[in-house]
Amino acid sequence: MSGQPLDHWLATLPGSVCFASVNMRIDGTWKVNLMPKGDGLNVIPIYSQPYRTREKAMAHVERWAHYHWRKVPPAVPKPRMMDR
């Protein structure tokens, strides 16, 4: 893919890991990726149907967070190279 990256938005709760993202698709619609256990390579995101606007996709994430915020794990600082 060439050119500019598509627009996106990441969702975190204070003191937590990133648990969702809103990404623009190549056709101009928006999709929501929910990662309730936090972001990581072994986490399979939950995808939503495309939304016509970024605001509607962000509202989906905000509704999910309102009801499920206790499921989002706290952020754990990554070890620095000197600490290994």
CORMOHU-V297745 format. One record per backbone hydrogen bond with DSSP energy under -0.5 kcal/mol. NH is the residue of the N-H (numbers start at 1). CO is the residue of the C=O. E is the energy in kcal/mol with one decimal. If there is no record, write none. Layout:
nh = {NH,NH}
co = {CO,CO}
e = {E,E}
//
This chain:
nh = {9,11,13,16,17,19,20,21,22,23,24,25,28,30,31,33,34,34,35,38,39,43,44,45,46,47,48,51,57,58,59,60,61,62,63,64,65,66,67,68,69,71,72,75,77,83,84,84}
co = {22,20,17,13,73,11,11,33,9,31,7,29,25,51,23,21,32,46,19,35,18,40,42,43,34,45,32,30,53,54,55,56,57,58,59,60,61,62,63,64,65,68,69,15,75,80,80,81}
e = {-1.9,-3.0,-0.6,-2.4,-1.5,-2.3,-1.1,-1.9,-2.9,-2.4,-2.6,-3.6,-2.2,-2.9,-2.5,-2.8,-0.6,-2.9,-3.7,-2.5,-0.5,-1.1,-0.5,-0.7,-2.9,-0.6,-1.5,-3.3,-1.5,-2.6,-2.1,-1.6,-1.6,-2.4,-2.5,-2.4,-2.8,-2.0,-1.4,-2.1,-1.3,-2.2,-1.0,-2.4,-0.5,-0.9,-0.6,-0.7}
//
